[in-house]
Amino acid sequence: MRGSLFDSGDWDDSREMGFDLVPTDEVRELGIPQVVDRIRERVGDATAYVSFDVDFVDPAFAPGTGTPEIGGFTSREAQEFVRGLVGMNIVGCDVVEVYPAYDPAQITAFLAANVAYELLSLIATRRKEGLAHGAGREPSVRP
C-alpha cells in the first residue's frame, strides 16, 4: 500500500477488516521475493483471485491511471512480483486503473496487457501441470 492517507484510521480500518497491508517502504526493505513468500504463507493452496492495480507502478512507467502516485515500482519490478506467484492456485485475475485518456503513448496499456498475459500464463501453467499429474482429470473408461 502506498500513496496519500486521507485519514489516520485508513490503515487501521483495513487491518481490522483482515487485510495484511504491506507499505511500499516495507516491500523495499524486505524485497519482492520475501513479500511474495508472505503472500504464499497467507494464501497457502487456497484459491486466489489476483487484482493488479497499475497504481502499484510508478507513473514514470505507467502514467495512464486516474490516481498516479510517485515512488512506485518499475515495470520490471511489477513483472518480478507477478512471476513470483507461480504455482499459486489462481482462479481469476484482473488489471485495473488503466485510464487511456492519460496514456497517450500507450505505455500503461502495454504494461497492463503484459501483466494480464503473465497472470493468465500462471493460471494456464498451473492447470497444465495439474493435468500432467492427473489432477482434475476424469478417469477414462474404455468398453
C-alpha positions, -999 to 999 in steps of 0.1 A, spaced: 0 0 0 13 34 -9 1 69 -15 -15 95 5 -36 87 36 -68 106 39 -74 97 75 -53 84 103 -75 54 105 -71 43 69 -47 15 76 -63 6 109 -97 1 93 -82 -21 66 -63 -42 91 -95 -46 112 -112 -60 81 -85 -86 79 -62 -72 52 -25 -76 56 -11 -43 44 25 -40 33 36 -4 28 59 4 -1 88 11 22 84 -23 38 83 -40 4 115 -22 -5 132 -32 28 121 -69 26 124 -73 -11 98 -86 -35 107 -123 -31 101 -120 7 68 -103 2 57 -129 -23 66 -155 4 44 -137 28 15 -138 4 21 -176 -2 21 -182 35 -12 -164 40 -29 -179 9 -15 -214 11 -31 -236 -16 -65 -218 -13 -79 -205 -45 -69 -169 -51 -81 -140 -73 -54 -115 -82 -63 -79 -89 -33 -60 -102 -37 -22 -98 -14 -3 -122 -11 23 -95 15 -1 -80 38 10 -108 54 45 -107 38 69 -132 71 72 -150 64 37 -162 25 38 -161 12 73 -165 -22 63 -177 -40 60 -144 -65 81 -126 -45 83 -94 -8 85 -102 15 84 -71 52 89 -73 75 64 -56 61 33 -72 77 3 -86 92 -1 -121 76 -22 -148 103 -48 -143 96 -50 -105 59 -55 -113 69 -83 -136 90 -99 -109 62 -96 -84 37 -113 -107 61 -140 -118 68 -147 -82 32 -160 -78 40 -191 -100 24 -222 -87 -3 -205 -66 -39 -216 -71 -50 -185 -90 -85 -190 -105 -91 -155 -118 -75 -121 -123 -78 -86 -135 -57 -55 -142 -74 -23 -130 -70 15 -131 -58 19 -167 -70 53 -179 -64 56 -217 -71 93 -217 -39 98 -196 -19 73 -217 -11 89 -250 19 67 -257 0 36 -246 29 25 -222 4 19 -194 -18 -2 -217 13 -21 -228 22 -28 -192 -13 -38 -183 -15 -62 -213 18 -78 -203 7 -82 -167 -26 -97 -178 -6 -121 -201 17 -131 -172 -13 -137 -149 -31 -158 -174 1 -177 -181 3 -185 -143 -32 -199 -144 -26 -219 -176 7 -233 -163 -8 -245 -130 -37 -261 -148 -14 -278 -173 8 -291 -145 -22 -303 -126 -34 -322 -156 0 -336 -163 0 -351 -127 -35 -365 -131 -53 -339 -110 -87 -327 -123 -89 -354 -149 -117 -379 -151 -106 -415 -155 -110 -427 -190 -134 -456 -195 -130 -479 -224 -155 -505 -235 
